[in-house]
Amino acid sequence: MNAWYLSGLDHRPFQHLFEQSDRALAAQGILRRWAGDRGGHPCRVSLADPPSGAELLLLPHTHLATHSPYRASGPIFVQRGATRCVLPAGVVPPYVERRLISLRAYDADALMISGQVCPGNEVGVQLDVLFADPAVAFVQLHNAGHGCFSCQADRVDQDALTHGVA
């Protein structure tokens, strides 16, 4: 059994933004976009490529909000109406499998202890290797080409009760 699972961001902080005008969004550094036919706009909440024409917000997001030298933020896409996806242990979503992915492993103090790049279809195997090290608390996945945060892998045994993962 895999020791990790992937999850999307909580959708609730983003819901109210879809009701704002483009002008109000722009004042916050947020842009309204629509998904195209060729993908390229994976939703960080649903962990899926939205269908063509789906309404999205492109916004800045702090994906490592910690008191650490590795505190980090970057642009993400969120689809209107998406709800947080928590995948079963060991499952990698198709949008990750199709991309070159950067894996950044952190310890319990949010200090990076490993970083590597691999094809998305190798992410599951690499996460198994990383989580074999008991010092790894979590791993953040980034789309290597653009550097954007993709999603986070957490240990099943650390968060099973919180996330309902077995």
Accessible surface in RSA format (square Angstrom, percent):
REM  Atomic radii and reference values for relative SASA: ProtOr
REM  Chains: A
REM  Algorithm: Lee & Richards
REM  Probe-radius: 1.40
REM  Slices: 20
REM RES _ NUM      All-atoms   Total-Side   Main-Chain    Non-polar    All polar
REM                ABS   REL    ABS   REL    ABS   REL    ABS   REL    ABS   REL
RES MET A   1   184.09  95.3  93.81  62.1  90.28 214.9  72.66  61.8 111.42 147.6
RES ASN A   2    46.99  32.4  40.57  39.2   6.41  15.4   3.26   7.9  43.72  42.3
RES ALA A   3    45.61  41.9  36.45  56.2   9.16  20.8  43.51  61.3   2.10   5.6
RES TRP A   4     0.69   0.3   0.69   0.3   0.00   0.0   0.69   0.4   0.00   0.0
RES TYR A   5     0.02   0.0   0.00   0.0   0.02   0.0   0.00   0.0   0.02   0.0
RES LEU A   6     0.00   0.0   0.00   0.0   0.00   0.0   0.00   0.0   0.00   0.0
RES SER A   7     7.99   6.8   4.72   6.3   3.27   7.5   0.00   0.0   7.99  11.2
RES GLY A   8     4.53   5.6   0.00   N/A   4.53   5.6   0.93   2.6   3.59   8.0
RES LEU A   9    32.21  17.9  29.33  21.0   2.88   7.2  32.17  22.6   0.04   0.1
RES ASP A  10    47.12  33.0  41.13  40.9   6.00  14.2  23.13  54.4  24.00  23.9
RES HIS A  11    37.85  20.7  37.04  25.7   0.81   2.1  23.91  24.6  13.94  16.2
RES ARG A  12   161.25  67.7 149.90  76.4  11.34  27.0  55.50  75.9 105.74  64.1
RES PRO A  13    77.33  56.4  59.78  54.5  17.55  63.8  71.47  59.0   5.86  36.4
RES PHE A  14    12.44   6.2  12.44   7.7   0.00   0.0  12.44   7.5   0.00   0.0
RES GLN A  15    98.45  55.1  90.15  65.9   8.31  19.8  35.30  75.1  63.15  47.9
RES HIS A  16   106.57  58.2  96.87  67.3   9.70  24.8  78.66  81.1  27.91  32.5
RES LEU A  17    11.99   6.7  11.99   8.6   0.00   0.0  11.99   8.4   0.00   0.0
RES PHE A  18    10.84   5.4   6.71   4.2   4.13  10.7   6.71   4.1   4.13  11.8
RES GLU A  19   131.34  75.4  98.55  74.6  32.78  78.1  54.16 104.8  77.18  63.0
RES GLN A  20    48.98  27.4  40.44  29.6   8.55  20.3  24.91  53.0  24.08  18.3
RES SER A  21    67.16  56.8  51.13  68.2  16.03  36.9  53.07 113.0  14.09  19.7
RES ASP A  22    83.98  58.8  75.43  75.1   8.55  20.2  36.52  85.9  47.46  47.3
RES ARG A  23   209.51  88.0 200.06 102.0   9.45  22.5  76.90 105.1 132.60  80.4
RES ALA A  24    40.97  37.7  31.83  49.1   9.13  20.8  39.45  55.6   1.52   4.0
RES LEU A  25     0.07   0.0   0.07   0.0   0.00   0.0   0.07   0.0   0.00   0.0
RES ALA A  26    58.49  53.8  40.84  63.0  17.65  40.1  42.28  59.5  16.20  42.9
RES ALA A  27    93.03  85.5  47.22  72.9  45.81 104.2  60.41  85.1  32.62  86.4
RES GLN A  28    84.61  47.3  60.61  44.3  24.00  57.1  42.78  91.1  41.83  31.7
RES GLY A  29    51.16  63.1   0.00   N/A  51.16  63.1  34.84  95.6  16.32  36.6
RES ILE A  30     8.36   4.8   7.55   5.6   0.82   2.0   7.55   5.4   0.82   2.2
RES LEU A  31    77.43  43.1  75.94  54.3   1.49   3.8  77.43  54.4   0.00   0.0
RES ARG A  32    35.36  14.8  25.11  12.8  10.25  24.4  12.14  16.6  23.22  14.1
RES ARG A  33   102.65  43.1 102.48  52.2   0.18   0.4  26.60  36.4  76.05  46.1
RES TRP A  34   141.89  56.9 124.59  60.3  17.30  40.6 107.93  57.5  33.96  55.1
RES ALA A  35     6.43   5.9   1.12   1.7   5.30  12.1   1.12   1.6   5.30  14.0
RES GLY A  36    32.16  39.7   0.00   N/A  32.16  39.7  29.56  81.1   2.61   5.8
RES ASP A  37   131.45  92.1  92.15  91.7  39.30  92.9  32.97  77.6  98.47  98.2
RES ARG A  38   231.69  97.3 195.85  99.8  35.84  85.3  82.49 112.7 149.20  90.4
RES GLY A  39    24.70  30.5   0.00   N/A  24.70  30.5  13.93  38.2  10.77  24.1
RES GLY A  40    47.05  58.0   0.00   N/A  47.05  58.0  26.60  73.0  20.45  45.8
RES HIS A  41    45.11  24.7  45.09  31.3   0.02   0.1  18.80  19.4  26.31  30.6
RES PRO A  42     3.86   2.8   3.86   3.5   0.00   0.0   3.86   3.2   0.00   0.0
RES CYS A  43     0.00   0.0   0.00   0.0   0.00   0.0   0.00   0.0   0.00   0.0
RES ARG A  44     4.33   1.8   4.03   2.1   0.30   0.7   0.00   0.0   4.33   2.6
RES VAL A  45     0.02   0.0   0.02   0.0   0.00   0.0   0.02   0.0   0.00   0.0
RES SER A  46    29.36  24.8  20.83  27.8   8.53  19.7  20.63  43.9   8.73  12.2
RES LEU A  47     4.84   2.7   0.40   0.3   4.44  11.2   0.40   0.3   4.44  11.9
RES ALA A  48    45.51  41.8  42.63  65.8   2.88   6.5  45.46  64.0   0.04   0.1
RES ASP A  49    40.08  28.1  18.45  18.4  21.63  51.2  16.34  38.5  23.74  23.7
RES PRO A  50    10.53   7.7   1.53   1.4   9.00  32.7   3.01   2.5   7.52  46.8
RES PRO A  51    91.78  66.9  79.82  72.8  11.96  43.5  91.71  75.7   0.08   0.5
RES SER A  52    69.50  58.7  39.80  53.1  29.70  68.4  24.42  52.0  45.08  63.2
RES GLY A  53    47.91  59.1   0.00   N/A  47.91  59.1  30.81  84.5  17.10  38.3
RES ALA A  54    15.97  14.7   4.28   6.6  11.69  26.6  15.23  21.5   0.74   2.0
RES GLU A  55    32.78  18.8  27.06  20.5   5.72  13.6   9.03  17.5  23.75  19.4
RES LEU A  56     0.00   0.0   0.00   0.0   0.00   0.0   0.00   0.0   0.00   0.0
RES LEU A  57     0.00   0.0   0.00   0.0   0.00   0.0   0.00   0.0   0.00   0.0
RES LEU A  58    44.41  24.7  43.32  31.0   1.09   2.7  43.32  30.4   1.09   2.9
RES LEU A  59    11.03   6.1   8.96   6.4   2.07   5.2  11.03   7.7   0.00   0.0
RES PRO A  60    77.95  56.8  64.53  58.8  13.42  48.8  66.08  54.6  11.87  73.8
RES HIS A  61    39.62  21.7  34.75  24.2   4.87  12.5  28.06  28.9  11.56  13.4
RES THR A  62    51.50  36.6  37.58  38.1  13.92  33.2  13.22  17.8  38.28  57.9
RES HIS A  63    22.57  12.3   6.54   4.5  16.03  41.0   3.65   3.8  18.92  22.0
RES LEU A  64    10.64   5.9   9.55   6.8   1.09   2.7  10.64   7.5   0.00   0.0
RES ALA A  65    75.35  69.3  41.24  63.6  34.11  77.6  41.31  58.2  34.04  90.2
RES THR A  66    37.85  26.9  28.36  28.8   9.49  22.6  19.00  25.5  18.85  28.5
RES HIS A  67   192.85 105.4 163.57 113.7  29.27  74.9 115.59 119.1  77.25  89.9
RES SER A  68    16.94  14.3   0.25   0.3  16.69  38.5   5.72  12.2  11.22  15.7
RES PRO A  69   121.46  88.5  79.67  72.6  41.79 151.9  93.67  77.3  27.79 172.7
RES TYR A  70    84.07  39.3  78.10  44.4   5.98  15.6  42.70  32.1  41.37  51.0
RES ARG A  71   143.02  60.0 121.41  61.9  21.61  51.4  42.83  58.5 100.20  60.7
RES ALA A  72    29.03  26.7  21.11  32.6   7.92  18.0  29.03  40.9   0.00   0.0
RES SER A  73    73.87  62.4  45.43  60.6  28.43  65.5   8.85  18.8  65.02  91.1
RES GLY A  74    17.40  21.5   0.00   N/A  17.40  21.5  17.37  47.7   0.03   0.1
RES PRO A  75    67.90  49.5  66.05  60.2   1.84   6.7  66.86  55.2   1.04   6.4
RES ILE A  76     0.63   0.4   0.01   0.0   0.62   1.5   0.63   0.5   0.00   0.0
RES PHE A  77    29.48  14.7  29.48  18.3   0.00   0.0  29.48  17.9   0.00   0.0
RES VAL A  78     3.09   2.0   3.09   2.8   0.00   0.0   3.09   2.7   0.00   0.0
RES GLN A  79    38.07  21.3  36.99  27.0   1.08   2.6   1.33   2.8  36.75  27.9
RES ARG A  80    96.11  40.4  84.88  43.3  11.23  26.7  44.38  60.6  51.74  31.4
RES GLY A  81    71.35  88.0   0.00   N/A  71.35  88.0  41.07 112.7  30.27  67.8
RES ALA A  82    16.87  15.5   0.92   1.4  15.94  36.3  11.11  15.6   5.76  15.3
RES THR A  83    86.04  61.2  78.45  79.5   7.59  18.1  47.12  63.3  38.92  58.8
RES ARG A  84    79.20  33.3  56.97  29.0  22.23  52.9  20.17  27.6  59.03  35.8
RES CYS A  85    31.15  23.6  24.86  27.7   6.29  14.8  12.26  31.1  18.89  20.4
RES VAL A  86    50.57  33.3  22.98  20.8  27.59  66.5  22.98  20.0  27.59  74.8
RES LEU A  87    26.91  15.0  26.28  18.8   0.63   1.6  26.68  18.7   0.23   0.6
RES PRO A  88    86.57  63.1  77.85  71.0   8.72  31.7  86.25  71.2   0.32   2.0
RES ALA A  89    24.97  23.0   6.06   9.3  18.91  43.0   6.06   8.5  18.91  50.1
RES GLY A  90    23.87  29.4   0.00   N/A  23.87  29.4   1.88   5.2  21.99  49.2
RES VAL A  91    61.51  40.5  58.21  52.7   3.30   8.0  61.51  53.4   0.00   0.0
RES VAL A  92    19.38  12.8   7.09   6.4  12.29  29.6   7.09   6.2  12.29  33.3
RES PRO A  93     4.80   3.5   3.13   2.9   1.67   6.1   4.80   4.0   0.00   0.0
RES PRO A  94    88.28  64.3  87.58  79.8   0.70   2.5  88.26  72.9   0.01   0.1
RES TYR A  95     1.91   0.9   0.68   0.4   1.24   3.2   0.68   0.5   1.24   1.5
RES VAL A  96     0.00   0.0   0.00   0.0   0.00   0.0   0.00   0.0   0.00   0.0
RES GLU A  97    83.21  47.8  70.68  53.5  12.52  29.8   9.85  19.0  73.36  59.9
RES ARG A  98   149.63  62.8 111.22  56.7  38.42  91.5  75.50 103.2  74.13  44.9
RES ARG A  99    49.58  20.8  41.88  21.4   7.70  18.3  26.10  35.7  23.48  14.2
RES LEU A 100    94.38  52.6  84.01  60.1  10.37  26.1  84.95  59.7   9.42  25.4
RES ILE A 101     0.00   0.0   0.00   0.0   0.00   0.0   0.00   0.0   0.00   0.0
RES SER A 102    12.99  11.0  12.99  17.3   0.00   0.0   4.99  10.6   8.00  11.2
RES LEU A 103     0.53   0.3   0.00   0.0   0.53   1.3   0.00   0.0   0.53   1.4
RES ARG A 104    66.67  28.0  66.67  34.0   0.00   0.0   4.62   6.3  62.05  37.6
RES ALA A 105     0.20   0.2   0.04   0.1   0.15   0.4   0.04   0.1   0.15   0.4
RES TYR A 106     4.08   1.9   4.08   2.3   0.00   0.0   0.00   0.0   4.08   5.0
RES ASP A 107    29.80  20.9  29.80  29.7   0.00   0.0  10.16  23.9  19.64  19.6
RES ALA A 108    94.52  86.9  60.99  94.1  33.54  76.3  64.44  90.8  30.08  79.7
RES ASP A 109   103.36  72.4  89.00  88.6  14.37  34.0  20.81  49.0  82.56  82.3
RES ALA A 110     7.80   7.2   7.70  11.9   0.10   0.2   7.70  10.8   0.10   0.3
RES LEU A 111    71.55  39.8  71.55  51.2   0.00   0.0  71.55  50.2   0.00   0.0
RES MET A 112    60.58  31.4  41.76  27.6  18.82  44.8  21.41  18.2  39.17  51.9
RES ILE A 113    75.19  42.8  38.26  28.5  36.94  89.0  46.29  33.3  28.91  78.4
RES SER A 114    36.91  31.2  26.51  35.4  10.40  24.0  22.70  48.3  14.21  19.9
RES GLY A 115    51.78  63.9   0.00   N/A  51.78  63.9  15.60  42.8  36.18  81.0
RES GLN A 116    56.10  31.4  44.22  32.3  11.88  28.3  30.09  64.0  26.01  19.7
RES VAL A 117    89.25  58.7  60.37  54.7  28.88  69.6  60.37  52.5  28.88  78.3
RES CYS A 118     7.51   5.7   5.65   6.3   1.87   4.4   7.51  19.0   0.00   0.0
RES PRO A 119    60.75  44.3  58.90  53.7   1.85   6.7  60.75  50.2   0.00   0.0
RES GLY A 120     2.17   2.7   0.00   N/A   2.17   2.7   0.00   0.0   2.17   4.9
RES ASN A 121   114.54  79.0  85.46  82.6  29.09  70.0  26.00  62.6  88.54  85.6
RES GLU A 122    76.62  44.0  75.97  57.5   0.65   1.6  24.04  46.5  52.59  42.9
RES VAL A 123     0.00   0.0   0.00   0.0   0.00   0.0   0.00   0.0   0.00   0.0
RES GLY A 124    18.10  22.3   0.00   N/A  18.10  22.3  15.16  41.6   2.94   6.6
RES VAL A 125    96.54  63.5  94.92  85.9   1.62   3.9  95.26  82.8   1.28   3.5
RES GLN A 126    43.22  24.2  43.22  31.6   0.00   0.0   1.03   2.2  42.20  32.0
RES LEU A 127     0.00   0.0   0.00   0.0   0.00   0.0   0.00   0.0   0.00   0.0
RES ASP A 128    62.33  43.7  51.95  51.7  10.38  24.5  26.59  62.6  35.75  35.6
RES VAL A 129    94.23  62.0  85.05  77.0   9.18  22.1  88.94  77.3   5.29  14.3
RES LEU A 130    15.05   8.4  13.16   9.4   1.90   4.8  15.05  10.6   0.00   0.0
RES PHE A 131     6.46   3.2   0.68   0.4   5.77  15.0   1.11   0.7   5.35  15.3
RES ALA A 132    81.83  75.2  46.83  72.3  35.00  79.6  58.97  83.0  22.86  60.5
RES ASP A 133    64.05  44.9  58.37  58.1   5.67  13.4  24.44  57.5  39.60  39.5
RES PRO A 134   122.96  89.6  96.44  87.9  26.52  96.4 100.93  83.3  22.02 136.9
RES ALA A 135    54.97  50.5  38.70  59.7  16.27  37.0  50.18  70.7   4.79  12.7
RES VAL A 136     1.83   1.2   1.83   1.7   0.00   0.0   1.83   1.6   0.00   0.0
RES ALA A 137    13.91  12.8  11.40  17.6   2.51   5.7  12.70  17.9   1.20   3.2
RES PHE A 138    28.90  14.5  28.90  17.9   0.00   0.0  28.90  17.5   0.00   0.0
RES VAL A 139     0.00   0.0   0.00   0.0   0.00   0.0   0.00   0.0   0.00   0.0
RES GLN A 140     0.87   0.5   0.87   0.6   0.00   0.0   0.00   0.0   0.87   0.7
RES LEU A 141     0.00   0.0   0.00   0.0   0.00   0.0   0.00   0.0   0.00   0.0
RES HIS A 142     1.09   0.6   1.09   0.8   0.00   0.0   1.06   1.1   0.03   0.0
RES ASN A 143    12.94   8.9  12.94  12.5   0.00   0.0   6.05  14.6   6.89   6.7
RES ALA A 144    32.04  29.5   7.54  11.6  24.50  55.7  10.70  15.1  21.34  56.5
RES GLY A 145    73.64  90.8   0.00   N/A  73.64  90.8  40.56 111.3  33.07  74.1
RES HIS A 146   166.16  90.8 134.27  93.3  31.89  81.6  89.45  92.2  76.71  89.3
RES GLY A 147    38.04  46.9   0.00   N/A  38.04  46.9  21.75  59.7  16.29  36.5
RES CYS A 148    21.38  16.2  20.18  22.5   1.19   2.8   1.19   3.0  20.18  21.8
RES PHE A 149     5.57   2.8   4.78   3.0   0.79   2.1   4.78   2.9   0.79   2.3
RES SER A 150     0.00   0.0   0.00   0.0   0.00   0.0   0.00   0.0   0.00   0.0
RES CYS A 151     0.73   0.6   0.00   0.0   0.73   1.7   0.73   1.9   0.00   0.0
RES GLN A 152    44.22  24.7  44.10  32.2   0.12   0.3   9.76  20.8  34.46  26.1
RES ALA A 153     0.00   0.0   0.00   0.0   0.00   0.0   0.00   0.0   0.00   0.0
RES ASP A 154    17.70  12.4  17.70  17.6   0.00   0.0   0.98   2.3  16.72  16.7
RES ARG A 155    24.38  10.2  24.38  12.4   0.00   0.0   6.80   9.3  17.58  10.7
RES VAL A 156    14.28   9.4  14.28  12.9   0.00   0.0  14.28  12.4   0.00   0.0
RES ASP A 157   115.99  81.2  82.07  81.7  33.92  80.2  47.34 111.4  68.64  68.5
RES GLN A 158   104.37  58.4  70.28  51.4  34.10  81.2  33.65  71.6  70.72  53.6
RES ASP A 159    34.24  24.0  34.24  34.1   0.00   0.0   0.53   1.2  33.72  33.6
RES ALA A 160    26.48  24.3  22.34  34.5   4.14   9.4  22.45  31.6   4.04  10.7
RES LEU A 161   180.87 100.7 153.39 109.7  27.48  69.1 156.11 109.6  24.76  66.6
RES THR A 162   109.14  77.6  73.57  74.6  35.57  84.8  54.48  73.2  54.66  82.6
RES HIS A 163    49.68  27.2  27.02  18.8  22.66  58.0  22.44  23.1  27.25  31.7
RES GLY A 164    70.80  87.3   0.00   N/A  70.80  87.3  37.72 103.5  33.08  74.1
RES VAL A 165    14.61   9.6   7.16   6.5   7.45  18.0  11.09   9.6   3.52   9.5
RES ALA A 166    98.11  90.2  70.95 109.5  27.16  61.8  82.74 116.5  15.37  40.7
END  Absolute sums over single chains surface
CHAIN  1 A     8355.6       6208.6       2147.0       4704.7       3650.9
END  Absolute sums over all chains
TOTAL          8355.6       6208.6       2147.0       4704.7       3650.9
